[in-house]
């Protein structure tokens, strides 16, 4: 697991983002939440293989299972830092694109991304993001978990082959679930969405607020303290 730190939240609360996604980090910081970043490095393909062996291939289930796994791994890594006088909130997320019932994560390579876009163009898919919000306990049994899936319909533009190849050549589609972004070079190729925009970026801020509330924490408690 690798970690980086950003500006701390108010004394008494520590927020940890269990994700390497710069887009998720930017969403949180723009909303006044400044987490530490811990990358769980979970074996996503291995987890998906286990889920598939159990017949669990529904995209929302896949996304949520991966989000929970990320949060749980980071929780275990942080266990020795447990402080009864401080609330540590761990946020795990994972996104997949539901296209024809298949959970599509990051493309395997450029050829896969091109093929993916040829399937997606002119059609609508559903971007599913699993959210797992955990309050760290002294032991695993003491952890508190709130979880849910956000889903947003995305209508893709009917791109020609040349545009698809040019977009894939930028490298952007290779690094993101569904092989597209809405807040980057791929934004012009999204005709419209039905649902939460922040979810398409990678983390639903409204849903996160609800999950934090389920754990008895007010959203404004997460805002960073004024500079001293």
C-alpha positions as a Markdown table, in Angstrom:
| # | Residue | x | y | z |
|---|---|---|---|---|
| 1 | Unk | 0.0 | 0.0 | 0.0 |
| 2 | Unk | 1.3 | 3.5 | -0.8 |
| 3 | Unk | 0.2 | 6.7 | 0.8 |
| 4 | Unk | 0.4 | 10.4 | 0.4 |
| 5 | Unk | -1.0 | 13.2 | 2.7 |
| 6 | Unk | -2.8 | 16.4 | 2.0 |
| 7 | Unk | -4.1 | 19.1 | 4.3 |
| 8 | Unk | -5.6 | 17.6 | 7.5 |
| 9 | Unk | -9.3 | 17.9 | 8.4 |
| 10 | Unk | -10.3 | 19.4 | 11.8 |
| 11 | Unk | -8.9 | 17.9 | 14.9 |
| 12 | Unk | -10.9 | 14.9 | 16.0 |
| 13 | Unk | -11.6 | 13.7 | 12.4 |
| 14 | Unk | -9.2 | 12.1 | 9.9 |
| 15 | Unk | -10.4 | 11.3 | 6.4 |
| 16 | Unk | -8.7 | 8.7 | 4.2 |
| 17 | Unk | -9.4 | 8.2 | 0.5 |
| 18 | Unk | -8.6 | 4.5 | -0.4 |
| 19 | Unk | -8.1 | 5.4 | -4.1 |
| 20 | Unk | -5.3 | 6.4 | -6.4 |
| 21 | Unk | -7.8 | 8.4 | -8.6 |
| 22 | Unk | -6.7 | 12.1 | -8.9 |
| 23 | Unk | -10.3 | 12.8 | -10.1 |
| 24 | Unk | -11.8 | 11.5 | -6.9 |
| 25 | Unk | -9.3 | 13.5 | -4.8 |
| 26 | Unk | -10.0 | 16.7 | -6.8 |
| 27 | Unk | -13.8 | 16.2 | -6.2 |
| 28 | Unk | -13.3 | 15.9 | -2.5 |
| 29 | Unk | -10.9 | 18.8 | -2.1 |
| 30 | Unk | -13.2 | 21.0 | -4.3 |
| 31 | Unk | -16.0 | 20.2 | -1.8 |
| 32 | Unk | -13.9 | 21.2 | 1.2 |
| 33 | Unk | -12.8 | 17.7 | 2.2 |
| 34 | Unk | -9.1 | 17.1 | 2.4 |
| 35 | Unk | -8.2 | 13.4 | 2.8 |
| 36 | Unk | -5.0 | 11.5 | 3.3 |
| 37 | Unk | -4.6 | 9.2 | 0.3 |
| 38 | Unk | -3.8 | 5.5 | 0.8 |
| 39 | Unk | -3.8 | 3.3 | -2.3 |
| 40 | Unk | -4.9 | -0.2 | -1.3 |
| 41 | Unk | -3.5 | -2.0 | -4.4 |
| 42 | Unk | -6.2 | -4.7 | -4.1 |
| 43 | Unk | -6.2 | -7.5 | -6.7 |
| 44 | Unk | -9.2 | -6.3 | -8.6 |
| 45 | Unk | -9.0 | -9.0 | -11.3 |
| 46 | Unk | -8.7 | -11.6 | -8.6 |
| 47 | Unk | -11.8 | -10.3 | -6.7 |
| 48 | Unk | -13.8 | -10.1 | -10.0 |
| 49 | Unk | -12.8 | -13.7 | -10.8 |
| 50 | Unk | -14.0 | -14.9 | -7.4 |
| 51 | Unk | -17.3 | -12.9 | -7.8 |
| 52 | Unk | -17.7 | -14.5 | -11.3 |
| 53 | Unk | -17.2 | -18.0 | -9.8 |
| 54 | Unk | -20.1 | -17.2 | -7.5 |
| 55 | Unk | -22.3 | -15.9 | -10.3 |
| 56 | Unk | -22.0 | -12.3 | -9.1 |
| 57 | Unk | -21.4 | -10.4 | -12.3 |
| 58 | Unk | -24.0 | -7.6 | -12.0 |
| 59 | Unk | -22.0 | -4.4 | -12.5 |
| 60 | Unk | -23.3 | -2.6 | -9.4 |
| 61 | Unk | -22.4 | -5.6 | -7.3 |
| 62 | Unk | -19.0 | -5.8 | -8.8 |
| 63 | Unk | -18.3 | -2.1 | -8.2 |
| 64 | Unk | -19.6 | -2.2 | -4.6 |
| 65 | Unk | -17.6 | -5.4 | -3.8 |
| 66 | Unk | -14.4 | -3.7 | -5.0 |
| 67 | Unk | -15.1 | -0.5 | -3.1 |
| 68 | Unk | -15.6 | -2.5 | 0.1 |
| 69 | Unk | -12.4 | -4.5 | -0.5 |
| 70 | Unk | -10.4 | -1.3 | -0.9 |
| 71 | Unk | -11.8 | 0.3 | 2.3 |
| 72 | Unk | -11.2 | -2.9 | 4.3 |
| 73 | Unk | -7.6 | -3.3 | 3.2 |
| 74 | Unk | -6.8 | 0.3 | 4.1 |
| 75 | Unk | -8.6 | -0.1 | 7.4 |
| 76 | Unk | -6.4 | -3.1 | 8.3 |
| 77 | Unk | -3.3 | -1.2 | 7.4 |
| 78 | Unk | -4.3 | 1.7 | 9.6 |
| 79 | Unk | -5.4 | -0.4 | 12.6 |
| 80 | Unk | -2.2 | 0.2 | 14.5 |
| 81 | Unk | -2.9 | 4.0 | 14.2 |
| 82 | Unk | -6.4 | 3.7 | 15.9 |
| 83 | Unk | -7.0 | 6.5 | 18.3 |
| 84 | Unk | -10.2 | 6.4 | 20.4 |
| 85 | Unk | -10.1 | 10.2 | 20.6 |
| 86 | Unk | -10.2 | 10.6 | 16.8 |
| 87 | Unk | -12.7 | 9.4 | 14.2 |
| 88 | Unk | -11.0 | 7.9 | 11.1 |
| 89 | Unk | -13.2 | 7.8 | 8.1 |
| 90 | Unk | -12.1 | 5.6 | 5.1 |
| 91 | Unk | -13.7 | 6.1 | 1.7 |
| 92 | Unk | -13.4 | 3.3 | -0.8 |
| 93 | Unk | -14.8 | 3.7 | -4.3 |
| 94 | Unk | -14.8 | 1.7 | -7.6 |
| 95 | Unk | -16.4 | 2.5 | -10.9 |
| 96 | Unk | -17.5 | 0.3 | -13.8 |
| 97 | Unk | -19.5 | 1.0 | -16.9 |
| 98 | Unk | -22.6 | -1.2 | -17.3 |
| 99 | Unk | -23.0 | -1.8 | -21.0 |
| 100 | Unk | -25.4 | -4.6 | -22.0 |
| 101 | Unk | -25.1 | -6.0 | -18.4 |
| 102 | Unk | -21.3 | -6.3 | -18.5 |
| 103 | Unk | -19.1 | -4.6 | -15.9 |
| 104 | Unk | -16.4 | -2.7 | -17.9 |
| 105 | Unk | -13.5 | -1.3 | -16.0 |
| 106 | Unk | -10.3 | 0.0 | -17.5 |
| 107 | Unk | -9.4 | -1.3 | -21.0 |
| 108 | Unk | -6.7 | -3.9 | -21.2 |
| 109 | Unk | -4.8 | -1.9 | -23.9 |
| 110 | Unk | -5.3 | 0.5 | -26.8 |
| 111 | Unk | -6.9 | -2.1 | -29.0 |
| 112 | Unk | -9.4 | -3.0 | -26.3 |
| 113 | Unk | -10.2 | 0.7 | -25.8 |
| 114 | Unk | -10.9 | 1.2 | -29.5 |
| 115 | Unk | -13.1 | -1.9 | -29.6 |
| 116 | Unk | -14.9 | -0.7 | -26.5 |
| 117 | Unk | -15.6 | 2.7 | -28.0 |
| 118 | Unk | -16.9 | 1.1 | -31.2 |
| 119 | Unk | -19.5 | -0.7 | -29.0 |
| 120 | Unk | -20.3 | 2.4 | -27.0 |
| 121 | Unk | -20.6 | 5.0 | -29.7 |
| 122 | Unk | -24.1 | 6.3 | -30.3 |
| 123 | Unk | -25.4 | 4.3 | -27.3 |
| 124 | Unk | -26.1 | 4.8 | -23.6 |
| 125 | Unk | -24.4 | 3.0 | -20.8 |
| 126 | Unk | -24.7 | 3.3 | -17.0 |
| 127 | Unk | -21.8 | 4.3 | -14.9 |
| 128 | Unk | -21.9 | 2.5 | -11.6 |
| 129 | Unk | -19.8 | 3.6 | -8.7 |
| 130 | Unk | -19.6 | 1.5 | -5.5 |
| 131 | Unk | -19.1 | 3.5 | -2.3 |
| 132 | Unk | -17.9 | 2.1 | 1.0 |
| 133 | Unk | -17.5 | 4.5 | 3.9 |
| 134 | Unk | -15.9 | 3.0 | 7.0 |
| 135 | Unk | -15.3 | 4.3 | 10.4 |
| 136 | Unk | -12.1 | 2.6 | 11.7 |
| 137 | Unk | -12.5 | 0.6 | 14.9 |
| 138 | Unk | -10.0 | -0.8 | 17.3 |
| 139 | Unk | -10.6 | -4.2 | 15.8 |
| 140 | Unk | -12.2 | -5.4 | 12.6 |
| 141 | Unk | -15.4 | -6.2 | 14.4 |
| 142 | Unk | -15.6 | -2.6 | 15.6 |
| 143 | Unk | -15.5 | -1.1 | 12.2 |
| 144 | Unk | -18.7 | 0.7 | 11.0 |
| 145 | Unk | -19.6 | 0.5 | 7.4 |
| 146 | Unk | -22.1 | 2.4 | 5.2 |
| 147 | Unk | -22.3 | 1.3 | 1.6 |
| 148 | Unk | -24.3 | 2.0 | -1.6 |
| 149 | Unk | -24.0 | 2.2 | -5.4 |
| 150 | Unk | -24.7 | 5.3 | -7.5 |
| 151 | Unk | -25.7 | 4.9 | -11.1 |
| 152 | Unk | -25.8 | 7.5 | -13.8 |
| 153 | Unk | -26.9 | 7.0 | -17.4 |
| 154 | Unk | -24.3 | 8.3 | -20.0 |
| 155 | Unk | -25.2 | 8.9 | -23.6 |
| 156 | Unk | -22.1 | 8.6 | -25.8 |
| 157 | Unk | -21.6 | 10.4 | -29.1 |
| 158 | Unk | -21.6 | 8.5 | -32.4 |
| 159 | Unk | -17.9 | 8.9 | -33.0 |
| 160 | Unk | -16.3 | 7.9 | -36.3 |
| 161 | Unk | -13.3 | 5.5 | -36.3 |
| 162 | Unk | -10.7 | 8.2 | -36.8 |
| 163 | Unk | -11.9 | 10.2 | -33.8 |
| 164 | Unk | -12.0 | 7.0 | -31.7 |
| 165 | Unk | -8.4 | 6.2 | -32.6 |
| 166 | Unk | -7.2 | 9.8 | -32.0 |
| 167 | Unk | -8.9 | 9.8 | -28.5 |
| 168 | Unk | -7.4 | 6.4 | -27.6 |
| 169 | Unk | -4.0 | 7.6 | -28.8 |
| 170 | Unk | -4.0 | 10.3 | -26.1 |
| 171 | Unk | -3.8 | 7.5 | -23.5 |
| 172 | Unk | -6.6 | 8.9 | -21.4 |
| 173 | Unk | -9.1 | 6.1 | -22.0 |
| 174 | Unk | -6.6 | 3.5 | -20.8 |
| 175 | Unk | -6.5 | 4.9 | -17.3 |
| 176 | Unk | -10.2 | 5.1 | -16.5 |
| 177 | Unk | -13.2 | 2.9 | -16.0 |
| 178 | Unk | -15.4 | 2.7 | -19.1 |
| 179 | Unk | -12.6 | 4.1 | -21.3 |
| 180 | Unk | -13.9 | 7.7 | -21.0 |
| 181 | Unk | -13.9 | 10.8 | -18.8 |
| 182 | Unk | -16.5 | 13.5 | -18.5 |
| 183 | Unk | -14.1 | 16.0 | -16.9 |
| 184 | Unk | -11.2 | 15.6 | -19.4 |
| 185 | Unk | -10.5 | 15.0 | -23.1 |
| 186 | Unk | -13.5 | 12.7 | -23.3 |
| 187 | Unk | -16.0 | 15.3 | -22.1 |
| 188 | Unk | -17.0 | 16.4 | -25.6 |
| 189 | Unk | -17.9 | 12.8 | -26.5 |
| 190 | Unk | -20.6 | 12.6 | -23.8 |
| 191 | Unk | -23.8 | 13.9 | -25.3 |
| 192 | Unk | -25.7 | 14.0 | -22.0 |
| 193 | Unk | -26.1 | 12.3 | -18.7 |
| 194 | Unk | -29.1 | 11.4 | -16.6 |
| 195 | Unk | -28.1 | 11.5 | -12.9 |
| 196 | Unk | -25.3 | 12.7 | -10.8 |
| 197 | Unk | -22.3 | 14.3 | -12.7 |
| 198 | Unk | -19.9 | 13.8 | -9.8 |
| 199 | Unk | -20.6 | 10.1 | -9.9 |
| 200 | Unk | -19.4 | 9.9 | -13.5 |
| 201 | Unk | -16.2 | 11.6 | -12.5 |
| 202 | Unk | -15.7 | 8.8 | -10.0 |
| 203 | Unk | -17.4 | 9.6 | -6.6 |
| 204 | Unk | -21.0 | 10.8 | -5.9 |
| 205 | Unk | -20.8 | 13.7 | -3.5 |
| 206 | Unk | -24.5 | 13.6 | -2.6 |
| 207 | Unk | -24.4 | 9.8 | -2.0 |
| 208 | Unk | -21.2 | 10.2 | 0.1 |
| 209 | Unk | -23.0 | 12.8 | 2.2 |
| 210 | Unk | -25.9 | 10.4 | 2.9 |
| 211 | Unk | -23.5 | 7.6 | 3.8 |
| 212 | Unk | -21.5 | 9.8 | 6.2 |
| 213 | Unk | -24.8 | 10.8 | 7.8 |
| 214 | Unk | -25.7 | 7.1 | 8.2 |
| 215 | Unk | -22.6 | 6.8 | 10.4 |
| 216 | Unk | -23.7 | 9.7 | 12.5 |
| 217 | Unk | -21.3 | 12.3 | 11.1 |
| 218 | Unk | -22.5 | 15.6 | 9.6 |
| 219 | Unk | -21.1 | 16.6 | 6.2 |
| 220 | Unk | -19.9 | 20.0 | 7.4 |
| 221 | Unk | -17.8 | 18.2 | 10.1 |
| 222 | Unk | -15.6 | 17.1 | 7.2 |
| 223 | Unk | -14.7 | 20.6 | 5.9 |
| 224 | Unk | -11.2 | 21.6 | 6.5 |
| 225 | Unk | -10.3 | 23.9 | 9.4 |
| 226 | Unk | -9.5 | 27.5 | 8.5 |
| 227 | Unk | -5.9 | 28.2 | 7.9 |
| 228 | Unk | -4.0 | 29.2 | 11.1 |
